[in-house]
Amino acid sequence: ASSRLAEAMLSPYAVILQVTPVVAIAPLVVIWVGLDNAWLAVLILAWIVAFFPVLANATAGLKAADPNLRDLFRLYRATPLQTFRRLLVPSSLPYLLAGLKTAGGLALIGAVVAEFAAASGTSGGLAWRILEAGNRLQIAKMFAALILLALMGVLIYAALSFLEWLLLRRWHGEVAR
């Protein structure tokens, strides 16, 4: 966020990661990491899906610092590290945590989609159980797996909301309510 050149160089790659359907790249990632490491493929694909919201929100948060406060830090000759730690991090934290909350749900979705696309019978995750139950017409098993996925999503969101409350209650009272 501090360097326009770095942002211009890295931004296209981040956008490419965001707009490329995870279903399309899942088989390629599975081949790269090997069938023995299907869990690693799911982890990589979930990370790819979740990375962009965190990056975009963190960048927006770092740019959103009050210009008057930036000038004040310059006036008092704060080092770049001091400016980062004492101005940019606190002002960007709400943005970053909002990105993490979005990314948490997207990571779960990405993991499920990756498992659907990449699993070839070697997986033991909930997405594989849904596919297996669907092929065997085991509707109750499918609903049980869907309910567990929904509960995992709620738990991820609740944990990240709690983290947001912990980190923002001192600085940003309106966000931490």
N, C-alpha and C positions, 0 to 999 in steps of 0.2 A: 504494500500500500504506500510505502514511502518512495518507491522508485517507479516512475512511469515506464521506464524502459523494461524493468523486470516484469512488471504487470503486463505490458504489451507482448513480451516474449512468452510468458507462461499462460496467459489467458486463453489463447486458442486451444492449448492442450487440455485445459480444464473443461472448456466447452465441449471438446470432442468426447471426453470421458462422460460428460453429462448427457449428451444427445445420442450416444451410441446405445442401442437397446442391449440390455444385459443378456437377453435371450440369444442374441446374435453372437456375442463373444464368449458365452459360457462354454460351448464345446471346445473352443480354442484354448481357453484357460485350463480346462480339464486336461487337455492333451499336454500342455506345457508343464503342469505340475504332476501329471501322472494319475492314473486311476487309483493308485494306492493312497493318494492324498486328496480324495474328494472333499474332505473337510477344509483343506487349504484353498481349494478352488472356490468353495462357497464363501469362505472368509474374504478372499480377494475380491470376489464379485460384490459382496455386501459392502466392502470398503469403497469400491468404485462408485456404487450408487450413492453412498452416504457422504462422500468427500465434497462434492460440489456445494451443497448448502452450507456446510461449515466454512469452506473457503470464501464463498460469496458474502456470507454474513460477517465473517471476521474482517474481510477487506472493507466492507461498508462501515463496520464499527470503527476501524482504525482511521478511516477518512472522516468520520463524523465528530471527531474531537473538536471542541469549541475553538475556533481560530483565535479568539481573544486569550484563551488560556495558553495556546501554543505560543502566542506573542509574549505572554508573561513569562513562560518558561525560558524563552530566548533572552528576554530582558535580564533575567536572573542568572543567565549563563549556565543553564542546566545542560548536562551532557546528553547525548542522544539516548544513552541507556537510562538515565534518570527520567527523561521525557517519556520514554517508552513505559517504564515501570510505574511511574506516578501519574501519568496523564492518559496515555493511549490505552493501556490495559484496562484501567477502571472504566474509561468511557466506552470501550468496545465490548466489555463483558456482557451487557444485555444482548447485543447482536450475536455474539459468539454462542451464548447459551441458547438463544432462539434457534440458531442454526443447528446446534447439537440436538435439540428437541425434535426438530424436523428430521435430522439425519438418523435419529434413533429408530423412528418408524420406517424410514426408507431402507435402513439397513436390514430390518426384519423382512420387509417386502423383497428386497434384493436377494436375501438369503433363500427365501422360498422360491422365487423365480429361478435363481441359479440352480437350486436343487432340482426343480422341475426339469430344467433344460439340460443339466449336466449329469444328473444321477443316472446311472445305468445299472441299477440293481445292487450296487455296492453300498448305497447310502442307507442310513438308519434314522434320518431326521423326520420331522413331522411332515414336511412336504412330500417326502417319499411315501410315508404312511398314507397320505391323502390319495396319491396316485394309485398305490396298491389297493387301498380300500375301494376306490372308484372302479378299478378293473374287476374287482370281485363283488361289486355291488353291496358292499358293507357300509350302508349309509350311517349307521350309528358310530362306527369307527371314524368315518370322515368328519362327522359333526364334532366328535370328541377332539380330534386333531385341530379342527378349526377353532374350537373354543379355547384350546391350549394356546394356539397362536395369538388369538385375540387377547388372552390374559397376559401373554408375554409382551405384547405391544403396550398394554395398559401399564404393566410393571416398568417397562423401559421408560415410558413417558413420565410416570410417577417418580421414578428415581432421578431422572433428569430435571424434573420440576423441583424436587427437593434440593438437588444440587444448586439449581438456580436460586432458590430461596436462601440457602446457606451463604452463597457467595454475594448475593445482591442486597441482603437485608440491611447492611450498613450503608451502602452507597446509594442505592436506588430504591427507596421505600415504596414508590408506586408500583414497581415491577414485582417486588417481593411479597406483596399482599396475597 
